[in-house]
């Protein structure tokens, strides 16, 4: 991307002071305008509002399944005019006077969760429910699918990038790796010898697949509608894959488990049929760990589950495991970069959404957008 200073020099030779001022105060961003409506347009460049803020120039960002839910209108709290996105890496453009861990020019990972570090929820390490933050980026405040983004509580919401680290791999630490691990693997209480099923082989489901292997489960069954994603899941460690297009996935899971069901069922889609599938395949004493973002209600079949001693968990990622996952990525114990299938320039983001939104046709998992 051309720097502001270069643009200013060009305008000084050919343009007016008004044009120079516009360059300094505006940027390009993806803007939500209601269900099914988005545009790449000019918006005001973010500025510091609180002394704890930082403004970050985006280097790389991506698109999340949650962004697709927003675009469909599944999260009506998102207002017309909101800049979408909650993942990325970048360089600090400006830091507030109370920011002590970072300075202008530092390379950083942006956490999808903003945390003040002081409220009751933060003191419980439930950063997703921070009274002044939580998941707000690209949801309640403007997000990362832009040339610049304002990050509240920068000291607690950014992570420094070591020199020479692979920025594309680190984008996966913004959201999908801690989400798959915390909401799926930890909430599901995966343990050695378990048989687990991951329903949904999208990026978050794949992140659960990668991180579940920390605990050496005996079998990992991955269920999806997309043969390409299932083939990728095999290369990432799935012991069995099931294409559920024919409606016989439950029957196949029960056959694989001698009609006992799975110890852990991880729901990584956010739809009624996939959640109810988890209810059908769980064994007595098992755990259903919901990751998916549900825009519509599902049926809880207590008429069959009431006596089965199961646990159902929900969670919004808290990112408490990001420092640990950071180390595993840097040491290449897991390689989330393998999830990246497509690369675009940031100003090609409309095309990137089309690709990501038609994942089966385009054989897409994670897309990277470079500014």
C-alpha positions in Angstrom: 0.0 0.0 0.0 1.3 3.5 -0.8 2.2 5.4 2.3 0.4 8.6 3.4 3.7 10.5 3.1 4.2 9.5 -0.6 0.6 10.4 -1.4 1.0 13.8 0.3 4.1 14.6 -1.8 2.2 13.7 -5.0 -0.7 15.9 -4.1 1.6 18.8 -3.1 2.8 18.8 -6.7 -0.5 18.3 -8.4 -3.4 19.0 -6.0 -4.9 21.1 -3.3 -4.6 21.3 0.4 -8.1 19.9 0.7 -7.1 16.8 -1.2 -4.1 16.4 1.1 -6.3 16.6 4.2 -8.6 14.0 2.8 -5.7 11.5 2.3 -4.7 12.0 5.9 -8.1 11.4 7.4 -9.7 8.7 5.3 -9.2 5.0 4.5 -10.8 2.2 2.6 -12.9 -0.5 4.4 -15.5 -3.2 4.0 -18.8 -1.8 5.2 -22.0 -3.7 6.1 -25.2 -2.1 4.9 -27.8 -4.7 6.1 -28.4 -8.3 5.2 -26.8 -9.2 1.9 -25.4 -5.7 1.4 -21.7 -4.7 1.7 -19.3 -2.4 -0.1 -15.6 -1.5 -0.2 -15.8 2.3 0.4 -14.1 5.3 1.9 -14.5 5.8 5.7 -12.9 8.1 8.3 -9.6 6.8 9.5 -9.9 5.8 13.1 -8.4 8.0 15.8 -7.5 7.4 19.5 -10.6 7.9 21.7 -9.2 6.7 25.0 -5.7 6.8 26.4 -5.7 3.0 26.4 -6.4 2.8 22.6 -4.0 2.0 19.8 -4.6 2.6 16.1 -3.2 -0.3 14.0 -2.4 -0.3 10.3 -3.6 -3.6 9.0 -1.0 -5.8 7.2 -3.1 -9.0 6.9 -6.6 -9.9 7.8 -9.1 -12.7 6.9 -12.8 -13.6 6.8 -14.5 -15.6 9.4 -17.6 -17.7 9.3 -19.1 -15.3 11.8 -18.7 -12.5 9.3 -20.9 -14.6 6.9 -23.5 -14.9 9.7 -23.4 -11.1 10.0 -23.8 -10.6 6.3 -26.9 -12.9 6.4 -28.5 -10.8 9.1 -28.1 -13.5 11.8 -26.7 -10.9 14.2 -29.2 -8.0 14.0 -27.3 -5.9 16.6 -24.8 -5.1 13.8 -25.7 -1.7 12.5 -25.7 -0.3 9.0 -22.4 1.3 8.4 -20.3 -1.1 10.5 -16.8 -2.1 9.3 -16.7 -5.9 9.6 -13.8 -8.1 10.7 -12.1 -9.2 14.0 -8.9 -10.9 13.0 -5.5 -9.7 11.7 -2.0 -8.6 12.2 -0.6 -5.1 11.7 1.7 -2.3 12.8 0.9 0.2 15.5 0.4 3.6 13.9 -0.4 5.4 17.1 -0.6 4.4 20.8 -2.5 6.2 23.6 -0.6 7.7 26.5 -1.7 4.9 28.9 -0.5 2.1 26.6 2.7 0.8 28.1 3.4 -2.6 26.4 3.4 -1.2 22.8 4.7 1.7 20.8 4.4 3.1 17.3 6.0 0.7 14.8 5.5 -2.5 16.8 4.2 -5.5 14.9 1.2 -7.1 16.6 -1.5 -9.8 16.5 -5.0 -8.4 17.0 -7.1 -10.5 19.4 -10.7 -11.0 18.4 -11.6 -10.3 22.0 -11.0 -7.0 23.7 -10.4 -7.1 27.4 -10.0 -4.3 30.0 -8.3 -6.7 32.4 -10.0 -5.0 35.5 -13.7 -5.9 35.5 -15.3 -8.8 37.4 -15.4 -11.0 34.2 -11.8 -10.3 33.2 -10.7 -11.2 36.7 -12.4 -14.6 36.1 -10.5 -14.9 32.8 -13.9 -14.6 31.0 -12.5 -11.9 28.6 -15.3 -12.6 26.1 -17.7 -11.0 28.7 -15.5 -8.0 29.6 -17.9 -5.3 30.8 -16.1 -2.8 28.5 -15.0 -5.0 25.7 -15.5 -8.7 24.8 -16.2 -9.5 21.2 -16.9 -6.0 19.9 -14.5 -5.8 16.9 -16.5 -5.9 13.7 -19.6 -6.3 15.7 -20.3 -3.4 18.1 -17.4 -1.2 17.0 -15.6 -1.0 13.6 -13.3 -3.9 12.8 -10.3 -5.1 10.9 -11.4 -5.5 7.3 -10.0 -2.1 6.6 -6.7 -0.3 6.1 -6.7 0.8 9.8 -8.5 -0.2 13.0 -8.8 1.2 16.5 -8.1 -1.3 19.3 -9.4 -0.5 22.7 -7.4 -1.7 25.8 -4.4 -2.3 23.5 -2.2 -3.6 26.3 -4.5 -6.5 26.9 -5.9 -7.0 23.4 -2.7 -7.2 21.3 0.2 -9.6 21.2 3.8 -8.7 20.0 5.0 -10.5 16.9 8.7 -11.7 17.1 11.0 -10.8 14.3 10.9 -13.3 11.5 7.6 -14.9 12.5 5.2 -15.9 9.7 2.4 -13.3 9.8 0.0 -15.5 7.8 0.2 -18.3 10.3 -0.3 -15.8 13.2 -3.5 -14.4 11.7 -5.0 -17.8 12.8 -4.3 -16.9 16.4 -6.6 -13.9 16.3 -9.7 -16.2 16.5 -10.0 -19.7 14.9 -7.2 -21.5 16.9 -8.3 -20.3 20.4 -11.9 -20.7 19.4 -11.6 -24.3 18.2 -9.4 -25.2 21.2 -11.3 -23.4 24.0 -14.9 -23.8 22.9 -14.5 -27.3 21.4 -11.6 -29.2 22.8 -11.4 -27.7 26.4 -15.2 -27.4 26.8 -15.6 -30.9 25.4 -13.0 -32.2 28.0 -11.2 -34.3 25.3 -8.9 -36.8 27.0 -6.6 -39.6 25.9 -8.4 -42.5 24.3 -11.6 -40.6 23.5 -13.6 -41.0 20.4 -14.6 -37.6 19.2 -16.7 -36.3 16.4 -16.3 -32.8 14.9 -19.4 -31.8 13.0 -18.3 -29.2 10.5 -14.9 -29.1 8.7 -14.7 -25.4 8.2 -11.7 -23.4 9.5 -12.9 -23.5 13.2 -13.7 -27.2 12.9 -10.2 -27.8 11.5 -8.7 -25.8 14.4 -10.5 -28.1 16.8 -9.2 -31.1 14.9 -5.6 -29.8 15.1 -5.7 -28.9 18.8 -7.7 -32.0 19.9 -4.6 -34.0 19.1 -2.8 -32.4 22.0 -4.8 -34.9 24.1 -4.3 -38.0 21.9 -7.9 -39.1 21.4 -8.2 -42.6 19.9 -10.4 -41.6 17.1 -11.5 -38.3 15.4 -14.5 -38.5 13.1 -15.0 -35.4 11.0 -18.4 -34.9 9.4 -19.2 -32.4 6.6 -21.0 -32.0 3.3 -17.8 -31.1 1.4 -15.6 -33.9 0.1 -12.7 -31.5 -0.4 -12.8 -30.4 3.2 -13.0 -34.0 4.4 -9.9 -34.9 2.3 -8.1 -32.0 4.0 -9.3 -33.2 7.4 -7.7 -36.6 6.7 -4.3 -34.9 6.1 -4.7 -33.0 9.4 -5.2 -36.1 11.5 -8.9 -37.2 11.2 -9.1 -41.0 11.5 -12.5 -41.2 9.8 -14.5 -38.8 7.6 -18.2 -38.9 6.8 -20.0 -37.0 4.1 -23.4 -36.3 5.6 -25.1 -35.4 2.3 -27.1 -38.7 2.2 -28.6 -38.1 5.7 -27.0 -41.3 7.1 -24.2 -39.7 9.1 -25.7 -40.7 12.4 -26.0 -44.3 11.3 -22.4 -44.3 10.1 -21.1 -42.9 13.4 -23.0 -45.5 15.4 -21.6 -48.2 13.2 -18.0 -46.9 13.8 -18.6 -46.9 17.5 -20.3 -50.2 17.9 -23.6 -48.4 18.6 -22.2 -46.6 21.6 -21.8 -43.1 20.2 -18.9 -40.7 20.7 -17.4 -39.4 23.9 -17.2 -35.8 22.6 -19.3 -34.2 19.9 -18.1 -30.8 18.8 -20.6 -28.7 16.8 -18.7 -26.3 14.6 -21.4 -25.1 12.1 -24.2 -23.3 14.0 -27.3 -24.9 12.4 -30.2 -26.9 13.6 -29.4 -30.1 11.8 -25.8 -30.2 12.9 -26.6 -29.5 16.6 -29.3 -32.2 16.6 -26.8 -34.6 15.0 -24.6 -34.1 18.0 -27.5 -34.9 20.3 -28.0 -38.2 18.4 -24.4 -39.4 18.4 -23.4 -38.6 21.9 -22.7 -41.5 24.3 -24.0 -41.7 27.9 -21.7 -39.5 30.0 -20.4 -37.7 26.9 -19.9 -34.0 26.2 -21.5 -31.9 23.5 -19.4 -28.7 23.0 -21.0 -26.1 20.9 -18.8 -23.7 18.9 -21.2 -22.7 16.1 -22.8 -19.3 15.9 -26.6 -20.0 16.0 -28.8 -17.4 14.3 -31.9 -19.6 14.8 -33.3 -21.8 17.5 -32.5 -25.5 17.7 -34.4 -28.3 19.5 -33.0 -29.7 22.7 -34.2 -33.3 22.8 -34.5 -33.8 26.5 -36.9 -36.6 25.9 -33.9 -38.7 24.9 -31.1 -37.0 26.7 -32.5 -36.5 30.2 -31.1 -39.8 31.5 -27.8 -39.9 29.6 -25.6 -38.0 32.0 -24.4 -35.7 29.2 -23.0 -32.2 29.5 -23.8 -29.5 26.9 -21.5 -26.5 26.9 -21.6 -23.2 25.1 -18.8 -20.6 25.0 -17.6 -17.4 23.3 -13.9 -17.6 22.9 -12.0 -15.9 25.8 -8.5 -16.1 24.1 -7.0 -17.2 27.5 -5.1 -19.9 25.6 -3.6 -17.6 22.9 -0.1 -17.3 24.6 0.2 -21.1 24.8 -1.1 -21.6 21.2 1.3 -18.8 20.1 4.2 -20.9 21.3 3.0 -24.0 19.6 2.6 -22.1 16.3 6.1 -20.5 16.6 7.6 -23.9 17.3 5.6 -25.5 14.4 4.1 -28.1 16.6 0.9 -27.1 14.8 0.9 -25.4 11.4 -2.3 -23.4 10.9 -1.0 -21.8 7.8 -2.0 -25.0 6.0 -5.6 -23.9 6.4 -5.0 -21.0 4.0 -6.3 -21.8 0.5 -6.7 -18.4 -1.1 -4.9 -15.1 -1.0 -6.2 -11.7 -2.1 -5.2 -8.0 -1.9 -7.3 -6.2 0.7 -9.0 -4.2 -2.0 -10.2 -7.5 -3.6 -12.3 -8.2 -0.5 -15.6 -8.4 -2.3 -14.2 -11.2 -4.5 -12.7 -12.8 -1.4 -16.2 -12.9 0.2 -17.6 -14.5 -2.9 -14.9 -17.2 -2.8 -15.2 -17.8 1.0 -19.0 -17.8 0.7 -18.9 -20.5 -2.0 -16.4 -22.7 -0.2 -17.4 -26.0 -1.6 -17.2 -24.8 -5.2 -14.0 -22.8 -4.7 -12.4 -25.4 -2.4 -11.8 -22.6 0.2 -10.9 -22.9 3.8 -9.2 -19.7 5.1 -8.5 -16.7 2.9 -5.8 -14.1 3.6 -6.2 -10.5 2.6 -3.0 -8.4 2.4 -2.9 -4.7 2.6 
